[in-house]
Amino acid sequence: MRVPRRVLPLLVLAASLQALWPVARGGAQTTEADVHVAQAIIAIDERRYEAALAELKRALEIEPDHVEALYYTGVVYAAQRRPDLAVPFLEKARAKAPADPAVGFQLGLAYFARQQYDRAQPLLEAVFKTNPELDGLGYYVGFLRYRAKDYRGALAAFRAGRASDPEIQQLTRFYSGLALAVLGLPTQAAAEVEQALRLAPGSAVTGPAERLRDTIVAARATERRLSLDARLGFTYDDNVRVVPSANGREPLVADLRRPRHTSTGELFAVRADYVWWRTEDWESSLGYSFFTTYNNDVPRFSVLDHLVSAGLVRKLSLGSRPAQLGLQYSYEWLGLDADEFLTRHTLALSGAVVESEHHLTQAFARFQNKDFDEGVPPPPRQEVRDAHNYMAGFLHLLRFAQDRHFVKVGYQIDWDQTDGRNYEYVGHRLSAGAQYTLPVGGVRLKYDFDVHLRDYRHRSSILPTYAPDTRRRADQEYTYVARAELPLPGNFTLAAEVLVTNARSNIEVFDFDRHVFSLVLSWAY
């Protein structure tokens, strides 16, 4: 949003008159040019701008490179709302006194008035670093940062700055409200806009501020700390037991494939998250999810899953780029046919940065403790799957049309340090995916692919049965997911999905194919 055109010259005029201070000359002897400059300063103070220009012209005729004369000439032209004439004189003054904050400030304001924001910002930012409380400067720097979508940086400038002019105070509050609204803090945003209206109720900004207030109030009314979603669906799975493919010479394969391993089924899931603490920079939430499937033809392999989680997010900026750091802990209980199969403790650290409108990158690291219920009697020590898993990776998204379409690529490396030597591996996972939203109906088409390459560190002590302790297992697991989502009224979504897994291994019992088809109706709150 731009500053209203009839307000902007008044801001430049106010800031120009408030920022007058002599440019240091290092105690040099007074000259005739200095006398004319002194007379001009008196005229400027009395707002007799033509008289001031006449004195400054005489000073420059005597001494063309007189820094103060150049500087105040620029000031007068800015006060007369003629920034195009101010810029050449201020540029010459800056060439003679490049470190002087007064010159940098006035030149930045002149470029700002001409809406040459790319030239104004570095000048005003440089002054802001050394003198952030300079009257009015915080607003200009904050506005330029806001325009560059550096909303956190804009808030920092607005809050560090000082302004005596009521209109600048109002605009500072107004844009603070806009920045807070973009950051998802409607309560604080509404308070800033209300304050803006009180500061100058009859100004040109009042109309837009009132409309913004109404929008924020409406958003605040729908702001929820609690989010819920529920899913109900039907599935068909052609390999519920994950039996191996019919190939190779391993005798166990025929035995494993004998029981029925195809089934229709139903699934149900619910998830709840509650943001119990939220500030401008921090957010913490608690969550719980429940997931279950029932396989009609192979009920022994029905899944029951409970997961509780706690997360902490720190919102920040890397320069002008929005970013965040996240820390999450979760505990998961996974059962088969209601009997415990696996419990997991997971601690994950992640960071994300929005490089631009189209690019977002996330990096993450994870530690996971896995404890399998090995049954009675327990398996041989080499077959124990309990493990510490360490993983690190990144994901990059190329985004379009406000995330209606995107392409993503990622990489992960993980190490499963198991108690049983037969299952310890180092893995590499490559992933890619895309989403496209149809222009009619909002149907989202998604496709994801990943391949997990696992190299096991030790020879298997029992497999293959015809040559135990001779091979180090090596797997390549390919996963393909195609999904179509149809948004429905009432926050419902209908999704159809096909999941294909092709696992290839040099040990036959771990070589399998699986296809899962599902139709799921979900609801979100």
Helices and strands as residue ranges (DSSP letters): H 8-18, H 32-45, H 49-62, H 67-79, H 83-96, H 101-113, H 117-130, H 137-147, H 151-160, H 166-182, H 186-199, H 206-222, E 226-237, H 251-257, E 263-278, E 282-295, G 299-301, E 303-318, E 321-336, E 339-354, E 359-372, G 381-383, E 387-400, E 405-418, G 421-423, E 425-437, E 444-459, E 472-488, G 489-491, E 492-505, G 508-510, E 512-524
